[in-house]
Amino acid sequence: MECKEHGNEPGESVSGGEEQRGASPTPESGEQSGSEQPQEGATMRRTDAYWPVPGEEKNMDVDYKDPSSESIPMKTLYAEDGSPLPCLGPYMSDGRRRVDYVLAYHIPKPASARRHSTKFGEGNFIRRLRRSLSMRSSRAPLQPKEDPELAAQEHPHDYHEDDKRFKRDEFEQNLRDTGLELEKEELSNIPDTGFLKIHAPWHVLCREAEFMKLKMPTKKFYEVKQGSNVVEKIRLFIHKVTAPLHPKVDSNRPQSIKWLCHPFSREKQHLFDLSDRDKFFDSKTRSSIVYEVLKRTRCTRAKYSMGITSLLANGIYTAAYPLHDGDIEGVTAEPNDRKLLYEEWASYSVFYKYQPVGLIRKYFGEKVGLYFAWLGVYTQMLIPAALVGVIVFLYGCASVDDNKPSMEICDPRHNITMCPLCDQACSYWKLTDACGTARASHLFDNPATVFFSIFMALWAVLFMEHWKRRQMRLNYIWDLTGFGEEEEEHKDHNRAEYEFRVMQKSLKKEHSTPKDEKVKLTCTDRMPAYVTTVVMMLFMISVTVAIVFGVILYRISIKAALHMSTYPAARSNIRATVKTTAAIINLIIIIIMDEIYAAVARWLTVMEVPKTDKSFEERLIFKTFILKFVNAFTPIVYLAFFRGRLVGRPGAYLYVVGSYRMEECAHAGCLMELCIQLCITMLGKQLIQNNLFEIGIPKLKKLLRKRKSELDGGNEEERNKMLRRHEKDMILGPFIGLSPEYMEMIIQFGMVTLFVASFPLAPLFALLNNIIEIRLDAKKFVTELRRPIAAKAKDIGIWYNLLRGLSKVAVIVNAFVISFTSDFIPRLVYQYSYSEDGSMTGFVNHTLSYFNVSDFQQGTAPLQPNNLGYRVEICRYKDYREPHWSNNKYELSKEFWAILAARLAFVIVFQNVVMLMSDFVDWLIPDIPKDISLQIHKEKILMVELFMKEEQGRRLALRENHQNHQDNGCTSPSCCPESPPQPRSRLASHSHC
């Protein structure tokens, strides 16, 4: 019994006269309705509607299509009682042919029903929103109407829908001409949505696999011998020790066996194991093959040639996606890769296990597999960084009581009176009031911080080297070692927007341009967009700087307001209140501006009209990274390098916007405030922007769907059980690419490396976040998004260059943080140049200058000067300046210049030493592991031997057949057995017995 649809049911396949054009059914599909299969001898039509496979003209005399090139029979589904199940799996209506790809389109309501429906009728808004989300990554301007006649004016909606239907009919006919088999379904369980299910028969799979140069496993395999050096032994030992942490997905496959892979060729089918054809091309490969055909097939009904991206952008189709393998939950869920990924990867209960990277690549493709492999390596490398960071922090906690500068600040016997922190409202204060801040600053500003900065610089280099080696190992395992630009050439199809602009340009120059000259967009055509991009990028960066300046004014004004407050609670801890609230405001602004900057970057990139998707993605990534990086790090850069240095001195302070006096650092420096800003920004972005959004928004959508289902009087769970596979995938979210995931991790990498000298706990927080992030992304990919097209990639692309650039910049930034933001250099200079006994005793007094209160400018002296109970004549402030009794009073002292010289010298020495060590580590560790290079060389030798052996076997067989026929007295070519297919360049008349 086969799984067939019953008449008059919601999922019944429809067929009409227009679906029977251009192809006759094969004997296998003669009794099926709504599907078309080409005849056995069907070949690709060489028309403008389809881009022919390069080299097809070479095969004019020999037919390479296998005799069994009909549809691959698939299994029939049965229930426990023996009755056939409804076709809920990824199969056509016959239950045999697999659905390799699905196109969805809108079915308009009849005119009578449309008149009675409102614009915001029930369900319309949700469907329009979902449709707009599915098209937002490839939106193009709607094409102009072709016929502005009176009929179109009277019935514009009907004309527009008819125009879409005609284009769909032409496109689908062109798909049939390529050999694909189609099946329409318009009475689906999703209202107003029709589906076109596409199946690729065996001969189409073989033809396209040869054109795409897909590497497929041959019959030959070999044993992978492990290396005998110390490194390999250590790696094997670690692998055995961590065996319980590995997911249970490869238990049935021997790890020491590897199949030789070779680009598929119809001439060399004897090299491949074709005993089980329905498993030779897996679902990922089948869908990528169909997608390649869809991209090359053209619709010429419009004024310009339209591919699948243009058809999607213009709303002719609303969605295009491959199907998931099956369900992940429920009694009817059969074992499949998706369910295995859900159990062994997308569950929080397996957070401690390694990721099944091989299975991820098998199901989602190499590009997605490389992202999760990189994320796993990054998370794994954060473990030692987090441990060292915790040790540095604990060292600061343990040594705080032995830190003499903080002890001197907290000692009340010194009785040091400090100058006011603001004009008039603020009064004099005791240095002992900064005791808590000084002790807290020591937790992050201690000698171990310098060691940790050097460690993190080397850690970044080791991480990059480790990833390069891991990437090469994955390239070897996934047979990507020969994947180069020649394999990617056929994938760089023009984008819909580019074709539209070229069409517009060609129409303008129709009479002035020769017909043979190819029209394309030049730099002159894009110059307005480039100028707009530069101006908008500079404007957005200026907006970020202006926002940071606004937060500075907030801190200045709120500090003065709290000092003037009459409430004791408000005056008790002014500095901590101002720091925390300003950091939270910065966080909220960063999250809001991130979304705005992402939209601006996409708008600017669309305006530039890149030619290919790869170019579009790279330009978008660059713009988004610049804007988001500036947005996230501008407040931090201000705190690290500018705050407290543009202040002036008592009696000659620097003012901005009238009477706003620039803010000072605490006596222990700005490192504590920098730490607070980093902590709140990092934790806030991870908890709110990343995790909460990724968890909360899907939950909210699910709750809205459930609520809507209850209002409609139905049960969502029961309704989902009746949905077929393509209908279930239709209601999932569209896959919009990996750029948001990468961007999130790149910004985090910057937080971990750039200012790690001020926040040694950053790697720990990043590690905890990534453990959750991996499972969040896994669950999103497996359960909440449509299956992405399997894209090949041998590396992570432009993201590696961004990581390498950040690791280089991190060395310089940390050198400046240690030398200018912290007190590390002033302590060293005092200890070895000014201290009498070589200790830190007297360091605090050495950093404070004297000021005579009679030198205050008019209107800036405290309103309550006697708040300490005595008259203040001299106050102290943190700076290296001459005292008021000096001939050059309040000028910068020689100690200032000595410390500045030491700081600059430290930056130069630190930067060069760490860079030299990094380059040495880079040189010491080879990019390709030795065992992998040996295995790659061994594969090449085995492949040559395989070809020679197969060629010798074929020649021997031909010789024996020839000898047997001569012995039997057969000399005419008519009694010769059928020769195997000859090479394409050999003419048919040259074949002989």
Rosetta blueprint (number, residue, H / E / L):
1 M L
2 E L
3 C L
4 K L
5 E L
6 H L
7 G L
8 N L
9 E L
10 P L
11 G L
12 E L
13 S L
14 V L
15 S L
16 G L
17 G H
18 E H
19 E H
20 Q H
21 R L
22 G L
23 A L
24 S L
25 P L
26 T L
27 P H
28 E H
29 S H
30 G L
31 E L
32 Q L
33 S L
34 G L
35 S E
36 E E
37 Q L
38 P L
39 Q L
40 E L
41 G L
42 A L
43 T L
44 M L
45 R L
46 R L
47 T L
48 D L
49 A L
50 Y E
51 W L
52 P L
53 V L
54 P L
55 G L
56 E H
57 E H
58 K H
59 N L
60 M L
61 D L
62 V L
63 D L
64 Y L
65 K L
66 D L
67 P L
68 S L
69 S L
70 E L
71 S L
72 I L
73 P L
74 M L
75 K L
76 T L
77 L L
78 Y E
79 A L
80 E L
81 D L
82 G L
83 S L
84 P E
85 L L
86 P L
87 C L
88 L L
89 G L
90 P L
91 Y E
92 M L
93 S L
94 D L
95 G L
96 R L
97 R L
98 R E
99 V L
100 D L
101 Y E
102 V E
103 L E
104 A E
105 Y E
106 H E
107 I L
108 P L
109 K L
110 P L
111 A H
112 S H
113 A H
114 R H
115 R H
116 H H
117 S L
118 T L
119 K L
120 F L
121 G L
122 E L
123 G L
124 N H
125 F H
126 I H
127 R H
128 R H
129 L H
130 R H
131 R H
132 S H
133 L H
134 S H
135 M H
136 R H
137 S H
138 S H
139 R L
140 A L
141 P L
142 L L
143 Q L
144 P L
145 K L
146 E L
147 D L
148 P L
149 E L
150 L H
151 A H
152 A H
153 Q H
154 E H
155 H L
156 P H
157 H H
158 D H
159 Y H
160 H H
161 E H
162 D H
163 D H
164 K H
165 R H
166 F H
167 K H
168 R H
169 D H
170 E H
171 F H
172 E H
173 Q H
174 N H
175 L H
176 R H
177 D H
178 T L
179 G L
180 L L
181 E E
182 L E
183 E E
184 K E
185 E E
186 E L
187 L L
188 S L
189 N L
190 I L
191 P L
192 D L
193 T E
194 G E
195 F E
196 L E
197 K E
198 I E
199 H E
200 A L
201 P L
202 W H
203 H H
204 V H
205 L H
206 C H
207 R H
208 E H
209 A H
210 E H
211 F H
212 M H
213 K L
214 L L
215 K E
216 M E
217 P E
218 T E
219 K E
220 K E
221 F E
222 Y E
223 E E
224 V L
225 K L
226 Q L
227 G L
228 S L
229 N L
230 V H
231 V H
232 E H
233 K H
234 I H
235 R H
236 L H
237 F H
238 I H
239 H H
240 K H
241 V H
242 T L
243 A H
244 P H
245 L H
246 H L
247 P L
248 K L
249 V L
250 D L
251 S L
252 N L
253 R L
254 P L
255 Q L
256 S L
257 I E
258 K E
259 W E
260 L E
261 C E
262 H E
263 P E
264 F L
265 S L
266 R L
267 E L
268 K L
269 Q H
270 H H
271 L H
272 F E
273 D L
274 L L
275 S L
276 D L
277 R H
278 D H
279 K H
280 F H
281 F L
282 D L
283 S H
284 K H
285 T H
286 R H
287 S H
288 S H
289 I H
290 V H
291 Y H
292 E H
293 V H
294 L H
295 K H
296 R H
297 T E
298 R L
299 C E
300 T L
301 R L
302 A L
303 K L
304 Y L
305 S L
306 M E
307 G L
308 I H
309 T H
310 S H
311 L H
312 L H
313 A H
314 N L
315 G L
316 I L
317 Y L
318 T L
319 A E
320 A E
321 Y E
322 P L
323 L L
324 H L
325 D L
326 G L
327 D L
328 I L
329 E L
330 G L
331 V L
332 T L
333 A L
334 E L
335 P L
336 N L
337 D H
338 R H
339 K H
340 L H
341 L H
342 Y H
343 E H
344 E H
345 W L
346 A L
347 S L
348 Y H
349 S H
350 V H
351 F L
352 Y L
353 K L
354 Y L
355 Q L
356 P L
357 V H
358 G H
359 L H
360 I H
361 R H
362 K H
363 Y H
364 F H
365 G L
366 E H
367 K H
368 V H
369 G H
370 L H
371 Y H
372 F H
373 A H
374 W H
375 L H
376 G H
377 V H
378 Y H
379 T H
380 Q H
381 M H
382 L H
383 I H
384 P H
385 A H
386 A H
387 L H
388 V H
389 G H
390 V H
391 I H
392 V H
393 F H
394 L H
395 Y H
396 G H
397 C H
398 A H
399 S H
400 V H
401 D H
402 D H
403 N L
404 K H
405 P H
406 S H
407 M H
408 E H
409 I H
410 C H
411 D L
412 P H
413 R H
414 H H
415 N L
416 I L
417 T E
418 M E
419 C L
420 P L
421 L L
422 C L
423 D L
424 Q L
425 A L
426 C L
427 S L
428 Y L
429 W E
430 K E
431 L H
432 T H
433 D H
434 A H
435 C H
436 G H
437 T H
438 A H
439 R H
440 A H
441 S H
442 H H
443 L L
444 F L
445 D L
446 N L
447 P H
448 A H
449 T H
450 V H
451 F H
452 F H
453 S H
454 I H
455 F H
456 M H
457 A H
458 L H
459 W H
460 A H
461 V H
462 L H
463 F H
464 M H
465 E H
466 H H
467 W H
468 K H
469 R H
470 R H
471 Q H
472 M H
473 R H
474 L H
475 N H
476 Y H
477 I H
478 W L
479 D L
480 L L
481 T L
482 G L
483 F L
484 G L
485 E H
486 E H
487 E H
488 E H
489 E H
490 H H
491 K H
492 D L
493 H L
494 N E
495 R L
496 A H
497 E H
498 Y H
499 E H
500 F H
501 R H
502 V H
503 M H
504 Q H
505 K H
506 S H
507 L H
508 K H
509 K L
510 E L
511 H L
512 S L
513 T L
514 P L
515 K L
516 D L
517 E L
518 K L
519 V L
520 K L
521 L L
522 T L
523 C H
524 T H
525 D H
526 R H
527 M H
528 P H
529 A H
530 Y H
531 V H
532 T H
533 T H
534 V H
535 V H
536 M H
537 M H
538 L H
539 F H
540 M H
541 I H
542 S H
543 V H
544 T H
545 V H
546 A H
547 I H
548 V H
549 F H
550 G H
551 V H
552 I H
553 L H
554 Y H
555 R H
556 I H
557 S H
558 I H
559 K H
560 A H
561 A H
562 L H
563 H H
564 M H
565 S L
566 T L
567 Y L
568 P H
569 A H
570 A H
571 R H
572 S H
573 N L
574 I H
575 R H
576 A H
577 T H
578 V H
579 K H
580 T H
581 T H
582 A H
583 A H
584 I H
585 I H
586 N H
587 L H
588 I H
589 I H
590 I H
591 I H
592 I H
593 M H
594 D H
595 E H
596 I H
597 Y H
598 A H
599 A H
600 V H
601 A H
602 R H
603 W H
604 L H
605 T H
606 V H
607 M H
608 E H
609 V L
610 P L
611 K L
612 T E
613 D H
614 K H
615 S H
616 F H
617 E H
618 E H
619 R H
620 L H
621 I H
622 F H
623 K H
624 T H
625 F H
626 I H
627 L H
628 K H
629 F H
630 V H
631 N H
632 A H
633 F H
634 T H
635 P H
636 I H
637 V H
638 Y H
639 L H
640 A H
641 F H
642 F H
643 R L
644 G L
645 R L
646 L L
647 V L
648 G E
649 R E
650 P L
651 G L
652 A E
653 Y E
654 L L
655 Y E
656 V E
657 V L
658 G L
659 S L
660 Y E
661 R E
662 M L
663 E L
664 E L
665 C L
666 A E
667 H L
668 A L
669 G E
670 C L
671 L H
672 M H
673 E H
674 L H
675 C H
676 I H
677 Q H
678 L H
679 C H
680 I H
681 T H
682 M H
683 L H
684 G H
685 K H
686 Q H
687 L H
688 I H
689 Q H
690 N H
691 N H
692 L H
693 F H
694 E H
695 I H
696 G H
697 I H
698 P H
699 K H
700 L H
701 K H
702 K H
703 L H
704 L H
705 R H
706 K H
707 R H
708 K H
709 S H
710 E H
711 L H
712 D L
713 G L
714 G L
715 N L
716 E H
717 E H
718 E H
719 R H
720 N H
721 K H
722 M H
723 L L
724 R L
725 R H
726 H H
727 E H
728 K H
729 D H
730 M H
731 I L
732 L L
733 G E
734 P L
735 F L
736 I L
737 G L
738 L L
739 S H
740 P H
741 E H
742 Y H
743 M H
744 E H
745 M H
746 I H
747 I H
748 Q H
749 F H
750 G H
751 M H
752 V H
753 T H
754 L H
755 F L
756 V L
757 A L
758 S L
759 F L
760 P L
761 L L
762 A H
763 P H
764 L H
765 F H
766 A H
767 L H
768 L H
769 N H
770 N H
771 I H
772 I H
773 E H
774 I H
775 R H
776 L H
777 D H
778 A H
779 K H
780 K H
781 F H
782 V H
783 T H
784 E H
785 L E
786 R L
787 R L
788 P L
789 I L
790 A L
791 A L
792 K L
793 A L
794 K L
795 D L
796 I L
797 G L
798 I H
799 W H
800 Y H
801 N H
802 L H
803 L H
804 R H
805 G H
806 L H
807 S H
808 K H
809 V H
810 A H
811 V H
812 I H
813 V H
814 N H
815 A H
816 F H
817 V H
818 I H
819 S H
820 F H
821 T H
822 S L
823 D L
824 F H
825 I H
826 P H
827 R H
828 L H
829 V H
830 Y H
831 Q H
832 Y H
833 S H
834 Y H
835 S L
836 E L
837 D L
838 G L
839 S L
840 M L
841 T L
842 G L
843 F H
844 V H
845 N H
846 H H
847 T H
848 L E
849 S E
850 Y E
851 F E
852 N E
853 V H
854 S H
855 D H
856 F L
857 Q L
858 Q L
859 G L
860 T L
861 A L
862 P L
863 L L
864 Q L
865 P L
866 N L
867 N L
868 L L
869 G L
870 Y L
871 R L
872 V L
873 E L
874 I E
875 C E
876 R E
877 Y E
878 K E
879 D L
880 Y L
881 R E
882 E L
883 P L
884 H L
885 W L
886 S L
887 N L
888 N L
889 K L
890 Y L
891 E L
892 L E
893 S L
894 K H
895 E H
896 F H
897 W H
898 A H
899 I H
900 L H
901 A H
902 A H
903 R H
904 L H
905 A H
906 F H
907 V H
908 I H
909 V H
910 F H
911 Q H
912 N H
913 V H
914 V H
915 M H
916 L H
917 M H
918 S H
919 D H
920 F H
921 V H
922 D H
923 W H
924 L H
925 I L
926 P L
927 D L
928 I L
929 P L
930 K H
931 D H
932 I H
933 S H
934 L H
935 Q H
936 I H
937 H H
938 K H
939 E H
940 K H
941 I H
942 L H
943 M H
944 V H
945 E H
946 L H
947 F H
948 M H
949 K H
950 E H
951 E H
952 Q H
953 G H
954 R H
955 R H
956 L H
957 A H
958 L H
959 R H
960 E H
961 N H
962 H H
963 Q H
964 N H
965 H H
966 Q H
967 D H
968 N L
969 G L
970 C L
971 T L
972 S L
973 P H
974 S H
975 C H
976 C L
977 P L
978 E L
979 S L
980 P L
981 P L
982 Q L
983 P L
984 R L
985 S L
986 R L
987 L L
988 A H
989 S H
990 H H
991 S L
992 H L
993 C L
